[in-house]
Amino acid sequence: MKSPAEIAVKYESIGKGKTELPAAKTFLLGIMAGAFIALGGLGSQIASCDAANPSAARMVSSVVFPIGLFMVLVGGAELFTGNCLIMIPVLSGKAKISGMLKNWVLVYFGNMLGGLIIAALAAFSHIYSFDGGNLATMVVNTAVTKATISFSDGLLRGILCNILVCMAVWCAFAADELAGKVLALWLPVMLFIVGGFEHCVANMYFIPAGMLASSLYSISAPGLSFFGYFVTNLIPVTIGNIIGGGICVGAMYYVIYLKK
């Protein structure tokens, strides 16, 4: 197992490499990561739609959702929230700010497209008709809740979320074998789902999925709109995710292990 100091040095190289990927490859890998996270989200909704109470629903979801990050890290893809750790090689001078920002923009919109593709495939293949349409109702209700969140709640839950997601990535780098990586990434992601925190890439699936399900199944969705998707949710949650991953994890570990 690698020590935290060894992980910090390793990520300097990994993060630098991410900023040097060709734009087309970065975008395509972003689409794949968005789709993987969306599939984890879809699976977690199916698994928990009939849970007896909210706590049980979150617990069931937390077991399934990390499959998305597992596919990202093991299968190879570019995830915006995990890439907030590129702050480490930027602070150490190994990567340029411009390279980090290019990566973030390409990956962010690639993630968005991947999430939308899975939402559309799930909606138009009528997966949301599962359990007599109860799944469709749950999908819509989830989207409404996220699209009507307050700015401060979205920001703070975004910070908490990406502390855990980036710790999942960080801990996975500690392991040298696949089984260790899986266990290391699973536990922090489970905690973020149980906590009800906000992940911008997951929301790139959850909210469009609710919009599509609302339209296809004629389910009332007060407050669910493109404004709620982009402005009410994605802006504060994305800012929070950058703070949580880039500053609370990335910058802190840079200061602790790499700053001379």
Disulfide bonds with the S-S distance in Angstrom:
none
